[in-house]
Amino acid sequence: MEITVDQDSCCGAGQCVMIAPEVFDQREEDGVVVLLDPAPPASLFPVVANAAAMCPAAAITLTD
């Protein structure tokens, strides 16, 4: 799985950080998503998929 984020679309809700803090963080100044690990281990796939699904701005894209 490879993850990309669209920082321009991010609304800073922080759902991804709450669900998968090992993979996502937020910028201090505006809350926009920061991708910590664009290719996380398989053990994190379920939580990353959940984080992408819960993103209110659809700013997270997952590819195989």
C-alpha positions in Angstrom: 0.0 0.0 0.0 1.2 3.5 -0.8 -0.4 6.6 0.7 -0.6 10.1 -0.8 -2.2 13.1 0.8 -3.6 16.2 -0.8 -2.6 19.0 1.6 -4.6 21.5 -0.4 -7.8 19.5 0.2 -7.2 18.8 3.8 -9.6 20.6 6.2 -7.5 19.8 9.3 -10.2 17.7 11.0 -7.5 15.4 12.4 -9.5 12.1 12.1 -6.5 10.5 10.4 -4.2 11.4 13.2 -6.6 10.0 15.8 -7.0 6.8 13.9 -3.5 6.2 12.7 -0.9 8.4 14.6 1.9 6.1 13.4 1.2 7.2 9.8 -0.3 10.7 10.0 0.4 13.9 11.9 -0.8 17.5 11.6 1.2 20.8 11.0 1.3 22.8 14.1 0.4 26.1 12.4 -2.8 25.1 10.5 -3.6 21.5 11.3 -3.1 20.2 7.7 -2.1 16.6 7.4 1.5 15.5 7.4 2.3 12.0 6.0 4.8 10.3 8.3 5.0 7.0 6.5 4.0 6.8 2.8 4.5 3.0 2.7 3.5 1.6 6.1 3.9 -2.1 7.1 1.0 -4.4 6.3 0.0 -4.6 9.9 -1.2 -1.0 9.6 -3.2 -1.4 6.4 -6.6 -1.8 8.2 -6.2 1.4 10.3 -4.8 3.4 7.4 -7.8 2.3 5.2 -10.1 3.3 8.0 -8.4 6.7 8.3 -8.7 7.3 4.6 -12.4 6.3 4.7 -13.1 8.7 7.6 -11.4 11.7 6.1 -14.1 14.3 5.6 -12.2 16.0 2.8 -11.2 12.8 1.0 -7.6 14.1 1.1 -6.0 10.6 1.6 -5.5 8.3 -1.4 -4.4 4.7 -1.1 -2.9 2.6 -3.9 -1.6 -0.9 -4.1 
